[in-house]
Amino acid sequence: MEKNTFELIYEIVRMIPHGKVATYGQIAALAGNPRLSRVVGYALHVNPDPESIPCYRVVNRLGEVSKAFAFGGENRQIALLQAEGVSFTDGRVDLQKHLWRP
């Protein structure tokens, strides 16, 4: 049985290591269609299992967290990332240091 797009997105997000982040576009590309960035955002917004699908590790291409982070707002997303050692410069994740490169 073929996986649906959301299941594939969740599978990829589960692979992002502790202390690393990925971008929406990166997840879309890994899922097979680099044009699906918005779909990735929607899938993460309706994440059915935030305990095992670490959607807080996904940021935009500039390293910015989501203003509408569905699980406690942008401050919660920042706190979760900082708890994993992710550093920020001028309000953005330092992508040179923390971008996941699978």
N, C-alpha and C positions, 0 to 999 in steps of 0.2 A: 504494500500500500504506500502510495506517495505521501510525503509529509506536506502539510499545508504551509503557506508562507510564514504564518505566525509561529508555528512549531519550529521551523527552521531558524527563525530569528532568535527564539528563546534558547535553542540548542547552542547557537553561536555565542550568545551573551553569557551563557553558563561557563564558557571556556575562557572568558577574560580573567586573567590571573589577579589575585589580591595585589593591590598597589598599582594597578595599571588601568588605563581607560581605553575605550575605542570610540570612534566617531560614528554618527548615524550612517554616513556614507560608506564607511569601512564595513559596517555590519551588512548594509545593503549589497555591497560588492561581494562579500563572502557568501551571502545568500544567493548569489547568482545574477543580481540585477542592480547595478550601481545607481539606477534612477529611482530606487524605492526608498530613499531616505525618509520621506514623510510617512511611508507605511511602517518603517521601523519605529519612528516616533509614536505612531498610533498604537502599535503592538505593545510597546513598553508602557504606554499610558494605561492600557487595560491588562497589564501583567497579572495573570491569575495566581502567581506564586512568588511574591517578592522575597520570600525567605531563601528560595533556591535559584531565582533568576535575578542576578544583581544588576537591575536596570540602572541603578545609580552610577554604574561605571561607564555609562554611555553619555558622551558630551557632543556638542556641535563641532564643526570643523575648526573653529577658533579656540576650542578648549573651554567654552562657556557651558555652565550647567543650565538645566532647563528652568525657566522662570515658572513653569507650571508643573514642576515635579509632582507627580500624582501621589507620592507617599510621604508627604510632610512639607512640601515646598522646597524652594532652592536652598534655603539655609540648612535643611535636613540633608540634602544631597551633598552639599559642601562638607558638612560634619561627618557624614559616612565616608567620604573620600579621604578627608584629613585623618580620620581614625586609622586608615590603611597606609598612611604615610605619603599620600599624594600631596604635592606642593602646588601652591597657586602663586601667580605673579600678576598683579593688577587685576585680580578677580577671575583669572583664567588658569586652567590647569596647565602646568608646564609640559607641553606635549613632547618636547625634545627628550624629556626625562621619563615621562609616564605613559607614552602612547604604546599600546600593545602592538607588537609586530609578530603576528603568527607565522 
